[in-house]
Amino acid sequence: AYQAAIKEKGITMSMSRKGTPADNAPIESFHSSLKSERFYLHNLTRTTTAIVESTVNDYIYYYNNIRIQTKLNYQSPIEYRQLAV
């Protein structure tokens, strides 16, 4: 019933391939960082859709361009990719 309801609304369900739960690991990690660094840290519990969209867009920019990551040799993803080119 759930799958039929989301299909009816034109929503694409996000699911791992059968037997491969690791498919969702990168996005789950990103969501965890987003929630703890933006929503929980700044007590954003009651928001509007516009605030959520703005917060997520700002965080995506921050995550890719500014936020350094240990696994990328203490560089942002953009800096790391530029050095690889």
C-alpha positions in Angstrom: 0.0 0.0 0.0 2.9 2.4 0.8 4.7 1.8 -2.4 1.4 2.2 -4.4 0.7 5.5 -2.6 4.2 7.0 -3.3 4.0 5.8 -7.0 0.6 7.5 -7.3 2.2 10.8 -6.1 5.1 10.5 -8.6 7.7 10.0 -5.9 10.7 7.7 -6.6 11.5 5.5 -3.6 15.1 5.4 -2.4 16.1 1.8 -1.7 19.2 -0.3 -1.9 19.5 -3.1 -4.4 18.5 -6.4 -2.9 21.3 -7.7 -0.6 23.4 -4.5 -0.7 22.6 -2.3 2.3 25.9 -0.4 1.8 24.4 1.4 -1.1 22.8 3.9 1.2 25.8 4.4 3.5 27.1 7.6 1.8 23.8 9.4 1.9 23.0 8.2 5.4 26.4 9.6 6.5 25.6 12.9 4.8 22.2 13.1 6.4 23.7 12.5 9.8 26.2 15.3 9.3 23.5 17.6 8.0 21.2 17.0 10.9 23.9 17.3 13.7 25.8 20.2 12.2 22.8 22.3 11.1 19.5 21.2 12.6 20.5 19.9 16.1 23.4 22.4 16.6 21.2 25.4 15.9 18.0 23.9 17.5 16.0 24.0 14.2 13.1 21.8 15.3 10.1 23.8 14.1 10.8 25.2 10.6 9.0 26.0 7.4 9.7 24.2 4.0 11.6 27.4 2.9 13.9 27.3 5.9 14.6 23.6 5.4 15.3 24.1 1.7 17.6 27.1 2.4 19.4 25.2 5.2 20.0 22.1 3.1 21.2 24.2 0.1 23.6 26.2 2.2 24.9 23.0 3.9 25.5 21.3 0.5 27.6 24.3 -0.6 29.5 24.3 2.8 30.0 20.5 2.7 31.5 20.5 -0.8 33.4 23.8 -0.8 34.5 24.7 2.8 34.1 21.7 5.2 37.5 19.9 5.5 37.5 16.2 5.8 40.2 14.0 7.4 39.8 11.3 4.7 40.6 13.9 2.0 43.9 14.9 3.6 42.2 17.8 5.5 40.8 19.4 2.4 37.3 20.1 1.2 35.9 17.8 -1.6 36.3 20.5 -4.2 40.0 21.2 -3.2 40.7 17.4 -3.2 39.2 16.9 -6.7 41.0 19.9 -8.1 44.4 18.4 -7.0 43.4 15.1 -8.7 43.0 16.8 -12.0 
